[in-house]
Amino acid sequence: MTYIPVAQTGELEPGQRKAVDLSGRSVVLTRGDNGYFAFSRYCPHENADLMNGPIVAGKVRCDNHGYCFDLDTGECVLPRGGDPLTVLPVEERGEEICIRLEW
């Protein structure tokens, strides 16, 4: 497995986000109340930017059409059955926040 360091521990406060480029793929790193999430920056519905989409209760909403995605699983929860969002595992490794590459 490959772990890519993308931030330092304490760099992001809860609710803050950071744009990350992983070998040409745009990802958003965010810190929630219970840990970190990493997900594709672009909505799988129509490629809208999710960087500033609202995050509530572990779900990100696309501002363009209202699609909502679970940040743990990537499942499209509104509307049900939509294409999933790519989510990646995040781990704190020492003083670094790392994303595990799985694509």
C-alpha positions in Angstrom: 0.0 0.0 0.0 1.1 3.5 -0.7 0.6 6.3 1.8 1.0 9.9 0.6 1.5 12.6 3.3 -0.8 15.5 2.5 -0.9 17.6 5.7 0.6 17.9 9.1 -1.3 17.0 12.3 -3.0 20.1 13.6 -2.9 21.8 10.2 -6.7 21.6 9.6 -9.3 22.6 12.2 -12.6 20.8 12.1 -14.5 21.9 9.1 -11.5 23.1 7.2 -10.5 21.7 3.8 -7.4 21.4 1.7 -7.1 20.8 -2.0 -4.6 18.0 -2.7 -3.2 16.8 -6.0 -2.4 13.1 -6.1 -0.5 12.3 -9.3 -2.9 14.5 -11.3 -6.1 13.6 -9.5 -7.8 16.3 -7.5 -8.8 15.3 -4.0 -10.3 17.2 -1.0 -9.0 16.5 2.5 -11.2 17.7 5.3 -11.3 17.3 9.0 -14.6 16.4 10.6 -15.4 16.2 14.3 -14.3 12.5 14.4 -11.4 12.4 12.0 -10.3 13.1 8.5 -12.0 12.4 5.1 -10.5 12.4 1.6 -12.7 12.4 -1.5 -12.6 13.2 -5.2 -12.9 17.0 -5.7 -15.4 16.5 -8.6 -18.9 15.2 -8.4 -19.4 12.0 -10.4 -22.8 13.3 -11.6 -21.7 16.2 -13.8 -18.1 16.9 -12.6 -19.0 20.0 -10.5 -16.4 21.1 -7.9 -17.1 19.8 -4.4 -14.4 21.9 -2.7 -16.9 24.2 -1.1 -19.9 21.9 -1.1 -21.6 21.8 2.4 -20.6 19.0 4.7 -23.2 18.0 7.2 -23.4 14.8 9.3 -20.6 13.1 7.3 -22.1 13.9 3.9 -21.0 16.3 1.2 -23.6 18.0 -1.0 -23.0 19.1 -4.5 -24.1 22.7 -5.0 -25.0 22.2 -8.6 -27.8 19.6 -8.4 -28.0 18.7 -4.7 -26.5 15.2 -4.9 -25.3 14.0 -1.5 -22.5 11.5 -0.8 -21.6 9.6 2.3 -17.9 10.5 3.1 -17.3 7.1 4.7 -18.5 4.9 1.8 -18.8 7.3 -1.2 -22.5 6.1 -1.6 -24.8 8.6 -3.3 -27.6 9.0 -0.7 -29.5 11.6 -2.6 -30.8 10.6 -5.0 -30.4 7.0 -4.1 -28.6 4.9 -6.6 -26.5 7.7 -8.2 -22.9 7.1 -9.1 -20.7 6.9 -6.0 -18.1 9.4 -5.1 -14.5 8.2 -4.8 -13.4 8.3 -1.2 -9.9 7.3 0.1 -8.8 6.1 3.5 -7.0 8.7 5.6 -4.6 7.9 8.5 -2.6 9.9 11.0 0.9 8.5 10.8 3.1 10.2 13.4 2.9 14.0 12.7 1.5 13.5 9.2 -1.9 13.0 7.7 -1.7 10.5 4.9 -4.0 9.3 2.2 -3.8 5.7 1.2 -3.9 5.3 -2.6 -6.3 2.8 -3.9 -6.9 3.7 -7.5 
